Amino acid sequence: MNSLLKAIGKGASIEIIKEIAHLNPILNHRYENNQLTPLMLAAKYGREDLIEFLIAEGCPVHRVDQTGRSALSPASHHDHYDVVS
């Protein structure tokens, strides 16, 4: 699994995420089993700081997972409406 995805899933600080992203700039990598991207995971956990960073670094915003849901879906599903707007 990509170390960036692991760090997001474990709630790493934005500083650690930035360091990993600069060492391994594959921002569109997906989990193989469900096709989640780093942006989708950041949205799932309500990480507005991370979402802004990933978008600024060029993480694709229109990717969808295996069920056709975008990053907006996990954010709203987990009641992180502040990151959706």
C-alpha positions as CSV (number, residue, x, y, z in Angstrom):
1,M,0.0,0.0,0.0
2,N,1.2,3.5,-0.8
3,S,2.8,5.2,2.3
4,L,0.8,8.4,1.6
5,L,-2.5,6.5,1.8
6,K,-1.3,4.8,5.0
7,A,-0.4,8.1,6.6
8,I,-3.8,9.6,5.8
9,G,-5.6,6.6,7.1
10,K,-3.6,6.8,10.4
11,G,-4.3,10.5,10.9
12,A,-0.8,11.8,10.3
13,S,-0.1,15.5,10.7
14,I,-0.2,17.7,7.6
15,E,3.6,18.2,7.9
16,I,4.2,14.5,7.7
17,I,1.8,14.1,4.8
18,K,3.6,16.9,2.9
19,E,6.9,15.3,3.5
20,I,5.7,11.9,2.2
21,A,4.0,13.5,-0.8
22,H,7.2,15.3,-1.7
23,L,9.2,12.1,-1.4
24,N,6.6,10.0,-3.2
25,P,4.5,12.4,-5.4
26,I,2.0,9.8,-6.6
27,L,-1.1,11.7,-5.5
28,N,-3.5,9.8,-7.7
29,H,-2.6,6.3,-6.3
30,R,-5.6,4.2,-5.3
31,Y,-6.2,1.5,-2.8
32,E,-6.4,-1.6,-5.0
33,N,-9.5,-3.1,-3.3
34,N,-11.8,-0.1,-3.3
35,Q,-10.1,2.4,-5.6
36,L,-10.0,5.2,-2.9
37,T,-7.6,8.0,-3.7
38,P,-5.7,10.2,-1.1
39,L,-8.3,12.9,-1.7
40,M,-11.2,10.5,-0.9
41,L,-9.5,9.4,2.3
42,A,-8.8,13.0,3.4
43,A,-12.5,13.8,2.7
44,K,-13.6,10.7,4.7
45,Y,-11.7,11.9,7.7
46,G,-12.7,15.5,7.3
47,R,-9.1,16.8,6.8
48,E,-9.7,20.2,5.3
49,D,-6.1,21.1,5.6
50,L,-5.1,18.0,3.7
51,I,-7.8,18.4,1.1
52,E,-6.5,21.9,0.3
53,F,-2.9,20.6,0.1
54,L,-3.8,17.6,-2.2
55,I,-5.8,19.8,-4.6
56,A,-3.1,22.4,-4.7
57,E,-0.5,19.6,-5.5
58,G,-2.7,18.4,-8.4
59,C,-4.5,15.4,-6.9
60,P,-7.3,14.6,-9.3
61,V,-10.7,15.8,-7.9
62,H,-13.0,14.0,-10.3
63,R,-11.8,10.4,-9.8
64,V,-14.4,7.9,-8.6
65,D,-14.1,4.7,-6.6
66,Q,-15.3,1.3,-7.7
67,T,-18.9,2.2,-7.0
68,G,-18.7,5.5,-8.9
69,R,-18.5,7.8,-5.9
70,S,-16.3,10.9,-5.8
71,A,-14.5,12.5,-2.8
72,L,-17.7,14.3,-1.9
73,S,-19.4,11.0,-1.0
74,P,-17.2,9.9,1.9
75,A,-17.1,13.4,3.3
76,S,-20.9,13.7,3.4
77,H,-21.4,10.1,4.5
78,H,-19.2,10.8,7.5
79,D,-20.9,14.1,8.3
80,H,-17.9,16.3,7.2
81,Y,-20.1,18.8,5.5
82,D,-17.6,21.6,6.1
83,V,-15.2,20.0,3.7
84,V,-17.8,19.5,1.0
85,S,-18.7,23.2,0.7
